[in-house]
Amino acid sequence: AMTAHSFALPLVLFSVFWGLVGIAAPLFVPKGPNRGVIITMLVTTAVCCYLFWLIAILAQANPLFGPQLKNETVWYVRFLWE
Amino acid sequence: SFVAGVIHPWRVSAFERLLWRACRGYLVANFVEMPEPMEDPATGESVTWVIFLISYWGEQIGQKIRKISDCFHCHVYPYPESEASRVDTMNGLHSQIQDLSVVLEETEQYLAQVLDKVVLVLPTWRVQVQKMKAIYLVLNQCSFDVTEKCLIAEVWCPVQDLTQVQDALRQGSYQSGSSVECFVQRVPNSESPPTLIRTNKFTAGFQNIVDAYGVASYQEVNPAPYTIITFPFIFAIMFGDVGHGLLMFLFALWMVLNEKSPSLRQATNEVRRTWGGQVGSVGHGVRTGMEVWDPPTSLVNPPRSPPALTPPCSAHSSAYLATHPSLTLNPNITGVFQGPYPFGIDPIWSLATNHLNFLNSFKMKMSVVLGVVHMGFGVMLGVFNHVHFQQWHRLVLELLPEMIFLLALFGYLVFLIFYKWIKFSVAESMVAPSILIHFIDMFLFTSNPGNLPLYQGQVPVQMALVVLALASVPVLLLGTPLYLWCRQRALRTGHPLVATGEQEPLLEGQDAGNSVNATKEDVESGGHSPDAQHLDMAQIFMHQAIHTIEYCLGCVSNTASYLRLWALSLAHAQLSEVLWTMVMRQGFVALSYAGGLVLVPVFAAFAVLTVAILLVMEGLSAFLHALRLHW
């Protein structure tokens, strides 16, 4: 049987994860000559990756059309996931 | 009498014939080939000479023979008449040969000894020569002072390093044992200092890339640290799939780990460090939703969670499937759409024949969103500059109009994209509005009745935004120059001591609207005044005009330019697919053992094409396009 994908759970999970990377992790970077660079890198990474993930999930949240599959593919997908 | 000599082997037959014809048999000629080749002293070739001995009677014949052998470029040697003298000559020659060979041997040995000694000290010499050269290079940049007794060097030195410099000078004087110490003195200077950005092995690559386009002025914000992440990120979007990304990562890892090996040292440092930076690209390659683009990787990593769009459980019978070669999954039907796929792109799309319809729309919108965010971020970096140099007027008169222009037009487009994603679903899919048409209509102030509005009040909102954006252009164009001009005027009226003679033509010129050339000449004569407040107004207006035009055109053209993120990722995906279906999959067609053997050359071809086209060519291409976008 197919499990439903929720929208809220991944949203919360990924927001928390990238929030940790971009906001919490910079607080723990040890003092040194590279502290500024490392913090910049962490924040930039968090922003880029979170935005990218968000675009991907939002684009699929309300699909306007579905995939067109060959009949063999339909049969195989049902076979695999049921 | 005899004539003895050596002749080139190719000329022997001609020589013999000519001798026979010339001397009519009054000679006996004997030809013997040399046992081993010897070097021709004239040309240096190694030739197997032919030794000849001609015995003849009569003086005239002897002369003829000598002339002929001259013609044939033979080397003639004296041949004594009597046996005893012949033996003597031979012994003499033998001893000569021995002596010469001994001398040669000794010379070679001596040469080897000398070279051995040199090899031991050569590295030291090389270092010494390089040091001397470096020292002279620096000394040549100094100038002699008036007394010609010491050198003066004018140096830009970071304030942080001043104590270090003083220490080094003191140490140097002490070590060289001189009586007079070198010292450093700060000299007041009104010139703008050069920009110094300290980098390490990792950041240097990115700094070099940014510096290639332009070096920031003294104390301006350095955009390079952000590129450490955005560059691999944008590279990964265009290049990204896990399989190829992993290969690139391994290659970069190998380069980074072996950076000390001498063979790699030959390669330019830039390449090495920047490729080391590409290590990050895999991190992004993994995180991109492109995870299942590359057909080989989708085979290796089967989708771990079920696809979001699936054939419904209340399935059509097998008979129905048999008669319908292709079916479209309609998300409107219950049970088909299970909610958005949580991580990346739903793998069902890679099996769909209409996958490009969905992917193109997704990737184009993604490109525009990322582009506007990236550009907006770049414009916002200017805030650091304006705050640091305390040019508050620029925040209001430059940054604000710039951001309004960008956000009112392209930020609004991003908003439309997100709004449509959230608000419109399959229920309205037949009448879903086209963002593109709306955007075009926004600029042309027209409307398309067939295109429904996205939200209520869309048309007046859009009109307002366009007017706002257009209004910000003259502010950007004239705001700062007018502000500076007014400020200068206020300062001048407040300081009547400043020579007004030179500056009046400036005012008049501007009031009368004279040509820029006229005001420029006047300004140049006034420009030599030591008044630091004197501003070259024509220059400022010109600069601001250029900046405005560049910014507005750049907004439009660069936003469109970000669509290359879509274009290259599409190209890479299609190339991978073609290579897979046309090359590798053909190897799996034959199911027999012979098919296994066929698979070996097929895989070889697949691997070569993958490396050459998909890794090297696409890698370089994505690198180049990522550079352009950062520009």
Interface residues (C-beta under 8 A of the other chain):
Chain A: A1 M2 T3 A4 H5 S6 F7 L9 P10 P33 N34 G36 V37 T40 M41 T44 T45 C48 C49 L51 F52 W53 I55 A56 I57 L58 A59 Q60 A61 N62 P63 L64 F65 G66 P67 Q68 L69 K70 N71 T73 V74 W75 V77 R78 W81 E82
Chain B: N200 T203 P225 Y226 I228 I229 T230 F233 I237 G283 H284 R287 T288 G289 S305 P306 P307 A308 L309 T310 P311 C313 A315 S318 L321 A322 H324 P325 S326 L327 T328 L329 N330 P331 G335 V336 F337 Q338 G339 P340 Y341 P342 F343 G344 I345 D346 I348 W349 L351 A352 T353 N354 H355 N357 F358 S361 F362 K365 M366 V369 L370 V373 F418 W421 I422 K423 F424 S425 V426 S429 A432
